[in-house]
Amino acid sequence: MDTHASLMIFQATCFLGFSLWLSIALINNLHAFSSSVAAVGATMAMAPLRQPPAIDFPLLARALASPALHRLALIVVILLQIVAVLAAWTGCYELLLGDGLDAARPWLNLALSAALAFLFAMLLGGLWFGYWIRQEGLQLTHLVLVVWVLLNFLVLNLRWS
Protein backbone atom coordinates (compact mmCIF):
# COMPACT_ATOMS: atom_id res chain seq x y z
CA MET A 1 0.00 0.00 0.00
CA ASP A 2 1.32 3.44 -0.84
CA THR A 3 1.07 6.66 1.16
CA HIS A 4 -1.69 8.07 -1.04
CA ALA A 5 -3.93 5.03 -0.53
CA SER A 6 -3.31 4.93 3.22
CA LEU A 7 -4.06 8.65 3.50
CA MET A 8 -7.30 8.18 1.55
CA ILE A 9 -8.33 5.37 3.90
CA PHE A 10 -7.56 7.54 6.94
CA GLN A 11 -9.42 10.57 5.57
CA ALA A 12 -12.39 8.43 4.55
CA THR A 13 -12.51 6.89 8.02
CA CYS A 14 -12.35 10.33 9.68
CA PHE A 15 -15.11 11.78 7.54
CA LEU A 16 -17.40 8.76 7.49
CA GLY A 17 -17.18 8.75 11.29
CA PHE A 18 -17.80 12.50 11.39
CA SER A 19 -20.78 12.17 9.01
CA LEU A 20 -22.27 9.39 11.11
CA TRP A 21 -21.77 11.38 14.32
CA LEU A 22 -23.43 14.45 12.78
CA SER A 23 -26.32 12.31 11.52
CA ILE A 24 -26.91 10.69 14.91
CA ALA A 25 -26.76 14.08 16.67
CA LEU A 26 -29.35 15.47 14.23
CA ILE A 27 -31.60 12.40 14.51
CA ASN A 28 -31.43 12.63 18.30
CA ASN A 29 -32.44 16.30 18.27
CA LEU A 30 -35.32 15.63 15.87
CA HIS A 31 -36.51 12.45 17.60
CA ALA A 32 -36.36 13.94 21.10
CA PHE A 33 -37.11 17.54 20.13
CA SER A 34 -39.08 18.41 23.27
CA SER A 35 -36.46 16.86 25.55
CA SER A 36 -33.73 18.75 23.72
CA VAL A 37 -35.73 21.98 24.02
CA ALA A 38 -36.06 21.30 27.76
CA ALA A 39 -32.29 20.79 28.08
CA VAL A 40 -31.56 23.98 26.13
CA GLY A 41 -34.23 25.74 28.16
CA ALA A 42 -32.71 24.67 31.46
CA THR A 43 -29.40 26.20 30.44
CA MET A 44 -30.99 29.38 29.08
CA ALA A 45 -33.17 29.76 32.19
CA MET A 46 -30.04 29.11 34.28
CA ALA A 47 -32.00 26.47 36.21
CA PRO A 48 -28.92 24.52 37.37
CA LEU A 49 -27.73 27.63 39.24
CA ARG A 50 -30.96 27.72 41.22
CA GLN A 51 -30.64 24.12 42.42
CA PRO A 52 -29.46 23.69 46.01
CA PRO A 53 -27.13 25.09 46.99
CA ALA A 54 -28.31 28.01 44.89
CA ILE A 55 -25.67 30.27 43.40
CA ASP A 56 -26.71 33.90 43.43
CA PHE A 57 -24.64 36.12 41.19
CA PRO A 58 -25.23 39.04 38.81
CA LEU A 59 -25.33 36.95 35.63
CA LEU A 60 -28.66 35.45 36.72
CA ALA A 61 -30.27 38.57 35.25
CA ARG A 62 -29.50 37.05 31.83
CA ALA A 63 -31.80 34.07 32.41
CA LEU A 64 -34.41 33.52 29.70
CA ALA A 65 -37.43 31.45 30.70
CA SER A 66 -39.27 31.74 27.37
CA PRO A 67 -40.05 28.32 25.84
CA ALA A 68 -40.35 30.05 22.45
CA LEU A 69 -36.75 31.28 22.69
CA HIS A 70 -35.61 27.83 23.83
CA ARG A 71 -37.25 26.27 20.76
CA LEU A 72 -35.78 28.95 18.50
CA ALA A 73 -32.27 28.32 19.87
CA LEU A 74 -32.60 24.59 19.21
CA ILE A 75 -34.03 25.20 15.74
CA VAL A 76 -30.96 27.30 14.86
CA VAL A 77 -28.71 24.43 16.00
CA ILE A 78 -30.79 21.90 14.04
CA LEU A 79 -30.64 24.01 10.86
CA LEU A 80 -26.85 24.18 11.15
CA GLN A 81 -26.78 20.42 11.80
CA ILE A 82 -28.83 19.81 8.64
CA VAL A 83 -26.35 21.84 6.58
CA ALA A 84 -23.46 19.95 8.19
CA VAL A 85 -25.02 16.52 7.59
CA LEU A 86 -25.90 17.17 3.94
CA ALA A 87 -22.49 18.67 3.18
CA ALA A 88 -20.64 15.89 5.03
CA TRP A 89 -22.41 13.09 3.18
CA THR A 90 -21.97 14.88 -0.15
CA GLY A 91 -18.26 15.20 0.65
CA CYS A 92 -18.01 11.52 1.58
CA TYR A 93 -19.71 10.56 -1.68
CA GLU A 94 -17.28 12.71 -3.67
CA LEU A 95 -14.33 11.33 -1.71
CA LEU A 96 -15.23 7.66 -2.10
CA LEU A 97 -17.34 7.38 -5.26
CA GLY A 98 -17.10 10.72 -7.03
CA ASP A 99 -14.20 12.80 -8.25
CA GLY A 100 -11.98 12.33 -5.21
CA LEU A 101 -10.44 14.58 -2.60
CA ASP A 102 -10.39 17.79 -4.63
CA ALA A 103 -14.15 17.52 -5.24
CA ALA A 104 -14.83 16.43 -1.65
CA ARG A 105 -12.79 19.11 0.10
CA PRO A 106 -15.22 22.07 -0.39
CA TRP A 107 -18.17 19.98 0.83
CA LEU A 108 -16.30 18.64 3.83
CA ASN A 109 -15.02 22.13 4.68
CA LEU A 110 -18.63 23.35 4.56
CA ALA A 111 -19.65 20.50 6.88
CA LEU A 112 -16.83 21.37 9.28
CA SER A 113 -17.79 25.06 9.17
CA ALA A 114 -21.47 24.34 9.90
CA ALA A 115 -20.49 22.00 12.74
CA LEU A 116 -18.13 24.60 14.16
CA ALA A 117 -20.94 27.16 13.93
CA PHE A 118 -23.40 25.08 15.96
CA LEU A 119 -20.69 24.16 18.46
CA PHE A 120 -19.77 27.83 18.90
CA ALA A 121 -23.48 28.64 19.29
CA MET A 122 -23.62 26.12 22.15
CA LEU A 123 -20.31 27.23 23.68
CA LEU A 124 -21.03 30.94 23.50
CA GLY A 125 -24.65 30.48 24.57
CA GLY A 126 -23.47 28.37 27.48
CA LEU A 127 -20.87 30.95 28.42
CA TRP A 128 -23.51 33.71 28.32
CA PHE A 129 -25.78 31.69 30.62
CA GLY A 130 -23.01 30.63 33.01
CA TYR A 131 -23.04 26.91 32.26
CA TRP A 132 -19.42 26.50 33.27
CA ILE A 133 -20.51 26.78 36.92
CA ARG A 134 -22.81 23.75 37.15
CA GLN A 135 -22.59 22.14 33.71
CA GLU A 136 -18.83 21.94 33.32
CA GLY A 137 -19.07 18.49 31.75
CA LEU A 138 -21.22 19.90 28.98
CA GLN A 139 -18.78 22.75 28.40
CA LEU A 140 -15.85 20.31 28.25
CA THR A 141 -17.76 18.16 25.75
CA HIS A 142 -18.34 21.18 23.53
CA LEU A 143 -14.67 22.16 23.77
CA VAL A 144 -13.51 18.65 22.86
CA LEU A 145 -15.88 18.63 19.88
CA VAL A 146 -14.40 21.94 18.68
CA VAL A 147 -10.92 20.38 18.89
CA TRP A 148 -12.18 17.34 16.94
CA VAL A 149 -13.57 19.60 14.19
CA LEU A 150 -10.30 21.55 14.02
CA LEU A 151 -8.25 18.35 13.80
CA ASN A 152 -10.53 17.07 11.02
CA PHE A 153 -9.92 20.36 9.20
CA LEU A 154 -6.16 19.76 9.41
CA VAL A 155 -6.48 16.15 8.25
CA LEU A 156 -8.50 17.34 5.27
CA ASN A 157 -6.60 20.46 4.25
CA LEU A 158 -2.92 19.91 5.04
CA ARG A 159 -0.91 18.77 2.05
CA TRP A 160 0.54 15.38 2.87
CA SER A 161 3.43 14.25 0.74
Short mmCIF file of the C-alpha atoms (twelve columns), coordinates in Angstrom:
data_MODEL
# 
_entry.id   MODEL 
# 
loop_
_atom_site.group_PDB 
_atom_site.id 
_atom_site.type_symbol 
_atom_site.label_atom_id 
_atom_site.label_alt_id 
_atom_site.label_comp_id 
_atom_site.label_asym_id 
_atom_site.label_seq_id 
_atom_site.Cartn_x 
_atom_site.Cartn_y 
_atom_site.Cartn_z 
_atom_site.pdbx_PDB_model_num 
ATOM 1   C CA . MET A 1   0.000   0.000  0.000  1 
ATOM 2   C CA . ASP A 2   1.316   3.439  -0.844 1 
ATOM 3   C CA . THR A 3   1.065   6.656  1.162  1 
ATOM 4   C CA . HIS A 4   -1.688  8.075  -1.044 1 
ATOM 5   C CA . ALA A 5   -3.929  5.028  -0.526 1 
ATOM 6   C CA . SER A 6   -3.308  4.928  3.217  1 
ATOM 7   C CA . LEU A 7   -4.058  8.652  3.503  1 
ATOM 8   C CA . MET A 8   -7.296  8.177  1.548  1 
ATOM 9   C CA . ILE A 9   -8.326  5.368  3.905  1 
ATOM 10  C CA . PHE A 10  -7.558  7.541  6.938  1 
ATOM 11  C CA . GLN A 11  -9.424  10.572 5.570  1 
ATOM 12  C CA . ALA A 12  -12.391 8.434  4.550  1 
ATOM 13  C CA . THR A 13  -12.515 6.890  8.023  1 
ATOM 14  C CA . CYS A 14  -12.350 10.325 9.675  1 
ATOM 15  C CA . PHE A 15  -15.114 11.781 7.537  1 
ATOM 16  C CA . LEU A 16  -17.397 8.763  7.489  1 
ATOM 17  C CA . GLY A 17  -17.182 8.753  11.286 1 
ATOM 18  C CA . PHE A 18  -17.804 12.503 11.392 1 
ATOM 19  C CA . SER A 19  -20.777 12.174 9.015  1 
ATOM 20  C CA . LEU A 20  -22.272 9.387  11.107 1 
ATOM 21  C CA . TRP A 21  -21.769 11.378 14.319 1 
ATOM 22  C CA . LEU A 22  -23.427 14.449 12.776 1 
ATOM 23  C CA . SER A 23  -26.318 12.313 11.525 1 
ATOM 24  C CA . ILE A 24  -26.914 10.695 14.909 1 
ATOM 25  C CA . ALA A 25  -26.761 14.079 16.672 1 
ATOM 26  C CA . LEU A 26  -29.347 15.466 14.230 1 
ATOM 27  C CA . ILE A 27  -31.598 12.398 14.510 1 
ATOM 28  C CA . ASN A 28  -31.430 12.627 18.304 1 
ATOM 29  C CA . ASN A 29  -32.443 16.299 18.273 1 
ATOM 30  C CA . LEU A 30  -35.324 15.625 15.869 1 
ATOM 31  C CA . HIS A 31  -36.511 12.452 17.598 1 
ATOM 32  C CA . ALA A 32  -36.359 13.939 21.104 1 
ATOM 33  C CA . PHE A 33  -37.107 17.539 20.128 1 
ATOM 34  C CA . SER A 34  -39.076 18.411 23.273 1 
ATOM 35  C CA . SER A 35  -36.460 16.857 25.547 1 
ATOM 36  C CA . SER A 36  -33.731 18.751 23.715 1 
ATOM 37  C CA . VAL A 37  -35.735 21.983 24.019 1 
ATOM 38  C CA . ALA A 38  -36.056 21.302 27.757 1 
ATOM 39  C CA . ALA A 39  -32.291 20.787 28.082 1 
ATOM 40  C CA . VAL A 40  -31.555 23.979 26.131 1 
ATOM 41  C CA . GLY A 41  -34.233 25.743 28.160 1 
ATOM 42  C CA . ALA A 42  -32.715 24.674 31.461 1 
ATOM 43  C CA . THR A 43  -29.399 26.202 30.441 1 
ATOM 44  C CA . MET A 44  -30.992 29.379 29.080 1 
ATOM 45  C CA . ALA A 45  -33.170 29.756 32.191 1 
ATOM 46  C CA . MET A 46  -30.041 29.106 34.278 1 
ATOM 47  C CA . ALA A 47  -31.998 26.469 36.214 1 
ATOM 48  C CA . PRO A 48  -28.916 24.523 37.370 1 
ATOM 49  C CA . LEU A 49  -27.727 27.627 39.235 1 
ATOM 50  C CA . ARG A 50  -30.965 27.721 41.218 1 
ATOM 51  C CA . GLN A 51  -30.643 24.120 42.417 1 
ATOM 52  C CA . PRO A 52  -29.458 23.695 46.009 1 
ATOM 53  C CA . PRO A 53  -27.133 25.086 46.988 1 
ATOM 54  C CA . ALA A 54  -28.305 28.015 44.887 1 
ATOM 55  C CA . ILE A 55  -25.672 30.268 43.398 1 
ATOM 56  C CA . ASP A 56  -26.709 33.900 43.432 1 
ATOM 57  C CA . PHE A 57  -24.635 36.124 41.191 1 
ATOM 58  C CA . PRO A 58  -25.230 39.037 38.812 1 
ATOM 59  C CA . LEU A 59  -25.330 36.952 35.625 1 
ATOM 60  C CA . LEU A 60  -28.662 35.451 36.716 1 
ATOM 61  C CA . ALA A 61  -30.270 38.571 35.248 1 
ATOM 62  C CA . ARG A 62  -29.500 37.048 31.827 1 
ATOM 63  C CA . ALA A 63  -31.803 34.065 32.412 1 
ATOM 64  C CA . LEU A 64  -34.411 33.521 29.700 1 
ATOM 65  C CA . ALA A 65  -37.430 31.453 30.699 1 
ATOM 66  C CA . SER A 66  -39.273 31.745 27.371 1 
ATOM 67  C CA . PRO A 67  -40.048 28.322 25.840 1 
ATOM 68  C CA . ALA A 68  -40.355 30.049 22.449 1 
ATOM 69  C CA . LEU A 69  -36.753 31.278 22.693 1 
ATOM 70  C CA . HIS A 70  -35.614 27.825 23.834 1 
ATOM 71  C CA . ARG A 71  -37.254 26.273 20.757 1 
ATOM 72  C CA . LEU A 72  -35.775 28.951 18.500 1 
ATOM 73  C CA . ALA A 73  -32.273 28.317 19.872 1 
ATOM 74  C CA . LEU A 74  -32.600 24.587 19.211 1 
ATOM 75  C CA . ILE A 75  -34.031 25.205 15.736 1 
ATOM 76  C CA . VAL A 76  -30.963 27.299 14.861 1 
ATOM 77  C CA . VAL A 77  -28.710 24.432 16.000 1 
ATOM 78  C CA . ILE A 78  -30.792 21.903 14.038 1 
ATOM 79  C CA . LEU A 79  -30.639 24.006 10.858 1 
ATOM 80  C CA . LEU A 80  -26.851 24.175 11.151 1 
ATOM 81  C CA . GLN A 81  -26.783 20.421 11.797 1 
ATOM 82  C CA . ILE A 82  -28.834 19.809 8.639  1 
ATOM 83  C CA . VAL A 83  -26.351 21.840 6.577  1 
ATOM 84  C CA . ALA A 84  -23.458 19.951 8.185  1 
ATOM 85  C CA . VAL A 85  -25.016 16.519 7.586  1 
ATOM 86  C CA . LEU A 86  -25.900 17.173 3.944  1 
ATOM 87  C CA . ALA A 87  -22.493 18.666 3.185  1 
ATOM 88  C CA . ALA A 88  -20.635 15.890 5.031  1 
ATOM 89  C CA . TRP A 89  -22.410 13.089 3.184  1 
ATOM 90  C CA . THR A 90  -21.968 14.880 -0.148 1 
ATOM 91  C CA . GLY A 91  -18.264 15.198 0.647  1 
ATOM 92  C CA . CYS A 92  -18.012 11.524 1.577  1 
ATOM 93  C CA . TYR A 93  -19.712 10.564 -1.678 1 
ATOM 94  C CA . GLU A 94  -17.276 12.710 -3.672 1 
ATOM 95  C CA . LEU A 95  -14.326 11.329 -1.709 1 
ATOM 96  C CA . LEU A 96  -15.230 7.661  -2.103 1 
ATOM 97  C CA . LEU A 97  -17.340 7.376  -5.263 1 
ATOM 98  C CA . GLY A 98  -17.102 10.722 -7.027 1 
ATOM 99  C CA . ASP A 99  -14.202 12.797 -8.251 1 
ATOM 100 C CA . GLY A 100 -11.976 12.326 -5.206 1 
ATOM 101 C CA . LEU A 101 -10.444 14.579 -2.598 1 
ATOM 102 C CA . ASP A 102 -10.393 17.789 -4.628 1 
ATOM 103 C CA . ALA A 103 -14.146 17.516 -5.239 1 
ATOM 104 C CA . ALA A 104 -14.832 16.426 -1.655 1 
ATOM 105 C CA . ARG A 105 -12.790 19.114 0.098  1 
ATOM 106 C CA . PRO A 106 -15.217 22.072 -0.385 1 
ATOM 107 C CA . TRP A 107 -18.168 19.981 0.828  1 
ATOM 108 C CA . LEU A 108 -16.296 18.636 3.826  1 
ATOM 109 C CA . ASN A 109 -15.019 22.127 4.676  1 
ATOM 110 C CA . LEU A 110 -18.628 23.347 4.565  1 
ATOM 111 C CA . ALA A 111 -19.649 20.505 6.882  1 
ATOM 112 C CA . LEU A 112 -16.833 21.372 9.278  1 
ATOM 113 C CA . SER A 113 -17.790 25.059 9.171  1 
ATOM 114 C CA . ALA A 114 -21.466 24.344 9.898  1 
ATOM 115 C CA . ALA A 115 -20.493 22.002 12.742 1 
ATOM 116 C CA . LEU A 116 -18.129 24.603 14.160 1 
ATOM 117 C CA . ALA A 117 -20.944 27.163 13.926 1 
ATOM 118 C CA . PHE A 118 -23.397 25.077 15.958 1 
ATOM 119 C CA . LEU A 119 -20.690 24.163 18.462 1 
ATOM 120 C CA . PHE A 120 -19.772 27.829 18.901 1 
ATOM 121 C CA . ALA A 121 -23.479 28.638 19.288 1 
ATOM 122 C CA . MET A 122 -23.622 26.125 22.147 1 
ATOM 123 C CA . LEU A 123 -20.307 27.225 23.676 1 
ATOM 124 C CA . LEU A 124 -21.035 30.941 23.495 1 
ATOM 125 C CA . GLY A 125 -24.645 30.475 24.568 1 
ATOM 126 C CA . GLY A 126 -23.471 28.367 27.476 1 
ATOM 127 C CA . LEU A 127 -20.870 30.952 28.415 1 
ATOM 128 C CA . TRP A 128 -23.513 33.708 28.319 1 
ATOM 129 C CA . PHE A 129 -25.784 31.692 30.620 1 
ATOM 130 C CA . GLY A 130 -23.008 30.626 33.014 1 
ATOM 131 C CA . TYR A 131 -23.042 26.909 32.258 1 
ATOM 132 C CA . TRP A 132 -19.417 26.500 33.271 1 
ATOM 133 C CA . ILE A 133 -20.513 26.778 36.916 1 
ATOM 134 C CA . ARG A 134 -22.808 23.749 37.151 1 
ATOM 135 C CA . GLN A 135 -22.589 22.137 33.710 1 
ATOM 136 C CA . GLU A 136 -18.831 21.938 33.315 1 
ATOM 137 C CA . GLY A 137 -19.065 18.487 31.750 1 
ATOM 138 C CA . LEU A 138 -21.222 19.904 28.983 1 
ATOM 139 C CA . GLN A 139 -18.776 22.751 28.401 1 
ATOM 140 C CA . LEU A 140 -15.852 20.309 28.249 1 
ATOM 141 C CA . THR A 141 -17.757 18.160 25.751 1 
ATOM 142 C CA . HIS A 142 -18.338 21.183 23.526 1 
ATOM 143 C CA . LEU A 143 -14.665 22.163 23.767 1 
ATOM 144 C CA . VAL A 144 -13.507 18.647 22.857 1 
ATOM 145 C CA . LEU A 145 -15.879 18.626 19.879 1 
ATOM 146 C CA . VAL A 146 -14.396 21.942 18.685 1 
ATOM 147 C CA . VAL A 147 -10.920 20.381 18.892 1 
ATOM 148 C CA . TRP A 148 -12.178 17.342 16.940 1 
ATOM 149 C CA . VAL A 149 -13.567 19.601 14.186 1 
ATOM 150 C CA . LEU A 150 -10.295 21.551 14.016 1 
ATOM 151 C CA . LEU A 151 -8.253  18.345 13.797 1 
ATOM 152 C CA . ASN A 152 -10.527 17.073 11.019 1 
ATOM 153 C CA . PHE A 153 -9.915  20.364 9.201  1 
ATOM 154 C CA . LEU A 154 -6.161  19.763 9.407  1 
ATOM 155 C CA . VAL A 155 -6.479  16.150 8.246  1 
ATOM 156 C CA . LEU A 156 -8.504  17.336 5.269  1 
ATOM 157 C CA . ASN A 157 -6.598  20.456 4.246  1 
ATOM 158 C CA . LEU A 158 -2.923  19.908 5.037  1 
ATOM 159 C CA . ARG A 159 -0.909  18.774 2.048  1 
ATOM 160 C CA . TRP A 160 0.537   15.380 2.866  1 
ATOM 161 C CA . SER A 161 3.431   14.247 0.739  1 
# 
